[in-house]
Amino acid sequence: MRRASVTITDDLEEALEAYRRDQDIPPRLVDVMQAALREFLSGRGYLPPPPERSRPKPRGVPKGRRVRIEGPDNLGAAVIEDRR
């Protein structure tokens, strides 16, 4: 695997950081850069298009937080427990 240092302009850095802040779990910079480069090269025919996913892979629930549904099929009664 080859390593590369990349210099980006201020506007790209601001957009990148805004994108990372908007995610529930901010992705690593290397993952965002590789995904962007892969999409760019795929769009120009240098790589096969990435496989389409119907939905993102679930990340799980943090250990301290659980959701409990009270009553049969009653989503309105969902309770979030914070066990901190």
C-alpha positions as CSV (number, residue, x, y, z in Angstrom):
1,M,0.0,0.0,0.0
2,R,1.3,3.4,-0.9
3,R,1.2,6.4,1.4
4,A,0.6,9.9,0.2
5,S,0.5,13.4,1.8
6,V,-2.2,15.6,0.4
7,T,-2.6,19.3,0.7
8,I,-6.1,20.5,0.5
9,T,-7.5,24.1,0.2
10,D,-9.2,25.8,3.1
11,D,-12.7,25.4,1.5
12,L,-12.2,21.7,1.1
13,E,-11.0,21.3,4.7
14,E,-14.1,23.2,6.0
15,A,-16.4,21.1,3.9
16,L,-14.7,17.9,5.0
17,E,-14.8,18.8,8.7
18,A,-18.5,19.8,8.4
19,Y,-19.2,16.4,6.8
20,R,-17.4,14.6,9.6
21,R,-19.2,16.6,12.3
22,D,-22.6,15.7,10.8
23,Q,-22.0,12.0,11.2
24,D,-23.1,10.1,14.3
25,I,-19.7,8.4,14.3
26,P,-17.1,10.7,12.5
27,P,-15.2,8.6,9.9
28,R,-11.4,8.7,9.8
29,L,-9.9,11.1,7.4
30,V,-8.2,8.3,5.5
31,D,-11.5,6.5,5.0
32,V,-13.2,9.7,3.6
33,M,-10.3,10.4,1.3
34,Q,-10.1,6.9,0.0
35,A,-13.9,6.8,-0.6
36,A,-13.7,10.1,-2.5
37,L,-10.8,9.0,-4.7
38,R,-12.5,5.6,-5.4
39,E,-15.7,7.4,-6.4
40,F,-13.8,9.8,-8.6
41,L,-11.8,7.1,-10.4
42,S,-14.9,4.9,-10.7
43,G,-16.8,7.7,-12.4
44,R,-14.1,8.0,-15.0
45,G,-13.9,4.3,-15.7
46,Y,-10.6,3.5,-14.0
47,L,-12.2,1.4,-11.3
48,P,-15.3,-0.8,-11.3
49,P,-18.2,1.0,-9.6
50,P,-18.5,0.2,-5.9
51,P,-21.2,-2.4,-5.0
52,E,-24.5,-0.8,-4.1
53,R,-25.7,-1.3,-0.6
54,S,-29.3,-1.0,0.3
55,R,-28.6,0.6,3.7
56,P,-25.5,1.3,5.8
57,K,-24.1,-1.5,8.0
58,P,-25.6,-1.2,11.5
59,R,-23.1,0.1,14.2
60,G,-24.8,-1.2,17.3
61,V,-26.0,0.6,20.4
62,P,-23.4,2.2,22.8
63,K,-23.1,0.1,25.9
64,G,-24.6,2.7,28.3
65,R,-27.8,3.2,26.2
66,R,-30.6,0.7,25.5
67,V,-34.0,1.0,24.0
68,R,-37.0,-0.7,25.6
69,I,-40.4,-1.0,23.9
70,E,-43.3,-1.3,26.4
71,G,-46.4,-2.9,25.1
72,P,-47.1,-4.9,22.0
73,D,-46.2,-3.1,18.8
74,N,-46.3,0.3,20.5
75,L,-43.5,2.4,19.2
76,G,-44.9,5.4,20.9
77,A,-44.0,3.9,24.3
78,A,-40.3,3.5,23.5
79,V,-38.1,4.4,26.5
80,I,-34.4,5.2,26.3
81,E,-32.5,4.1,29.3
82,D,-29.3,5.9,30.2
83,R,-27.3,3.6,32.5
84,R,-24.4,6.0,33.2
